[in-house]
Amino acid sequence: MTYPVASEALQARYVRRDGVPVAVLRVGENGEAAVVEAEVFPQSGGPPARPGPYTFANAREAEAFVTDAVEALIYLGCDVSDA
């Protein structure tokens, strides 16, 4: 199965908890749709999981998805930055 991959990130959020990387969320466009790509880092180490990508009709919908995810991660005690 082929997934639509973003050609260029419009926005990226880096998630850490206690200084340890937890996830990276990126919003991009692939020409026809907006795409959210994620990397989730396991606590045990090793390569990150890459669930998705998640496809949306436009960048606004994709950014709303990321905003909701970020708010949940902050509630759970994570620090989020865009760098």
HUWO-V362812 format. One record per backbone hydrogen bond with DSSP energy under -1.0 kcal/mol. CO is the residue of the C=O (numbers start at 1). NH is the residue of the N-H. E is the energy in kcal/mol with one decimal. If there is no record, write none. Layout:
co:CO nh:NH e:E
co:CO nh:NH e:E
This chain:
co:11 nh:27 e:-2.7
co:13 nh:25 e:-2.5
co:14 nh:81 e:-2.2
co:15 nh:22 e:-3.3
co:15 nh:23 e:-1.4
co:16 nh:79 e:-3.7
co:17 nh:20 e:-1.9
co:20 nh:17 e:-2.4
co:22 nh:41 e:-2.7
co:23 nh:15 e:-3.2
co:24 nh:39 e:-2.2
co:25 nh:13 e:-2.7
co:26 nh:37 e:-2.5
co:27 nh:10 e:-3.9
co:27 nh:11 e:-1.5
co:28 nh:35 e:-3.2
co:29 nh:7 e:-2.1
co:33 nh:30 e:-2.2
co:34 nh:56 e:-3.1
co:35 nh:28 e:-2.7
co:36 nh:54 e:-2.6
co:37 nh:26 e:-2.9
co:39 nh:24 e:-2.2
co:40 nh:49 e:-2.9
co:42 nh:45 e:-1.7
co:49 nh:40 e:-2.7
co:54 nh:36 e:-2.9
co:56 nh:34 e:-2.3
co:58 nh:62 e:-1.8
co:59 nh:63 e:-2.9
co:60 nh:64 e:-1.9
co:61 nh:65 e:-1.9
co:62 nh:66 e:-2.2
co:63 nh:67 e:-2.5
co:64 nh:68 e:-2.3
co:65 nh:69 e:-2.2
co:66 nh:70 e:-2.9
co:67 nh:71 e:-2.5
co:68 nh:72 e:-1.9
co:69 nh:73 e:-2.2
co:70 nh:74 e:-2.6
co:71 nh:75 e:-2.1
co:72 nh:76 e:-1.5
co:73 nh:78 e:-2.4
co:74 nh:77 e:-2.0
co:79 nh:16 e:-2.8
co:81 nh:14 e:-3.5
